[in-house]
């Protein structure tokens, strides 16, 4: 229980006010943070100042924490059997985090203007179920069978300066945002094919690889047993915030008010970052085999260096290093929503979200309902099917106390009761300073 | 300005930990125990691809590899090369002549041209040396003295003549001390085989006298060439041994070689008839027996070829092979020889024939070399070699290996197979049992035809199970006794031939459960 509280607490405090993938938030279009999902969304107040805040999203499709760490009544232990039994054909773990330093939105008549700065961090790892199975159950089960254990990973961080504008034309509001991106660090697989074949006759091991790793300010690889990963997002030195890794991205959106119905759509993060500083690319392509220590020389009376076997294994994948700059294309996302206004403060909505996040694109379909309780509270509930996860019951609450606007949102409130077993969990909480409410 | 978002790395660690749990050994989470399934891991251990040529080339430092005329591999063991040079012979002649005063008691004195150890010299080319002489006579008037060496020629082939006119001293005597430089001169004995020193002593009044005393002494004599009759003279060799490394680690069984031989090779540039005298030629076996090599050549000796008088500078080679037809070599080399011990002397002019004139020149030498050749054409019957080596397999404990299976794959073209067993010893040298309990690790020999020739190569696969008990014992073992038992195809029925191109390819893999 204590561990559950700690994890829940961590999730709570680390989740903040900005989100890129949050169905409940997209339905709360008058909250300033909704404008990050659709630049056509305009807050109810003419001036909104958002203070430093955090956002986090954690998504797992394979074993969850509670599938791996068990308790036998005396102590916690790692249950590998449970881990293996909860594997999917392809398992991924995704972590997104945003740190907003400052956000500002001004509305003058039909025009809205927005400016902000964020630091974003993304981590993603995808591995086939054969990889942990190979590690813990061994390769004997795969004798004579080529097994793909290639894993894809991404560590990415950039600083983002956004400047957006919206314009209301009768019932149609359109918005657009341009973002200057400055890369902090990057490590990703451009290609990640790695097959292993254990010969059923002599157990010789053959690797077939087509791997390419791009890194910037992050990786120094010498061999499989000599890898230095330097990706410390915890320390951000403002003096080094502006690197030569430049990029751009754009968001566009629209909202159409048809009386009882309201339509909205947005396309976000169409852009890239070019990485040019401390770039290292590691490529391995071809077949590499290990047939055991060659003792032919021993039989003929000569010496065999045992260190040779270590070198052979360590260099088996034979990574070649070069220093070619590369471009990281930001995964773009799209939102689409239809709302039906039942009454003044009541609406029903259905929304769709898609994100081109390889190799695990996200597709979410939500039905939601929103309600206003007086002039202070607004509530929104949502049921979301997110990829193959059908147990996402979301809830968002905002409270307006004079100029202070508090809010708490999640797409999966069920995770609160079982944070260790959660596979999708996001949380948005925070406050805005919002003044000068617009007249309806 | 540095901002530390302290929760950020914590979140990252949390997320990453979940992944780590999914793909990295539980040891990474130090505080938590790990419950995991028993994994079965197949790993290649060793491989080897070797043919007999490569194998025997590096057999050991004493064994040479060759092939016989049939292309069969043979092991060759050589003894040290025994050498005798002209210095050894000349020294004995020179020392027999040098420094001995010879009284000359007539005016035509034959100087003995034989050596005490049996050489009658007919011709001698002198590279250095001197003859000192002293004479004295009582006389009261001057005299003419003429010293002649009719058989001592200078480089123009003119005989040596020295003339003096000497006057008596106050005591009425003529005394004289003279010297003849022999360098570059040639002594050629007369038809009687003699070298004569002559002199003439004539007074002024014409009277011919004899010296009262006349001595000569030969000093620092060195030859560059010598001709003559070499009498029966024995030159002593040196005791030598040849190690037969094949049997160094023998513990049992037999090897029968079809055509082993011992070869005696003599290279000789002395122009002298010489014959071997075998003093010792014994084979010492691994079981302590000493068996002499027997054969007619041992008893009668072997005559070495030698250059004739017109072949000065030519080296003549004599090779004698002790084989199964002329000796008991097949028996003695089939009796697990550990080393061969031999001492071969040489005797000159063994027949004592006075008519045989020989020569020695300054670069003459003879060398004797003994080689033992074991062509690998034979039968190997339970030939067992044993060796012990130290090891530390405690890694087996650390890896929690519960069970293992060794898989040996091999393709062989060898008509000799072997069974390998390892016996484990603890740190008190107490036997813990065999590593391969059910059956030893076996490399089968291939089939052969009726001539002992290996037929096509064959592939084999052996799986050997090591249970928990054996692995536990192996983990505490400090030494292993390696026992390898060799057998040829149809071992005691047919001799097989081992050729350089015959090969063995093997790989050893292992499946472990942990």
Interface residues (C-beta under 8 A of the other chain):
Chain A: X7 X10 X13 X14 X54 X56 X58 X60 X62 X63 X64 X65 X68 X69 X70 X75 X76 X77 X78 X79 X80 X81 X83 X84 X91 X93 X95 X97 X99 X121 X123 X125 X127 X131 X132 X135 X136 X137 X138 X139 X140 X141 X143 X151 X198 X201 X202 X203 X204 X205 X232 X233 X234 X235 X236 X237 X238 X239 X290 X291 X292 X293 X294 X295 X296 X298 X299 X300 X301 X302
Chain B: X1 X2 X3 X4 X5 X6 X7 X8 X9 X10 X11 X12 X14 X15 X16 X18 X19 X21 X22 X23 X24 X25 X26 X29 X32 X33 X34 X35 X36 X37 X39 X40 X41 X42 X43 X44 X45 X46 X47 X48 X49 X50 X54 X55 X57 X58 X59 X60 X407 X409 X461 X507 X508 X509 X510 X511
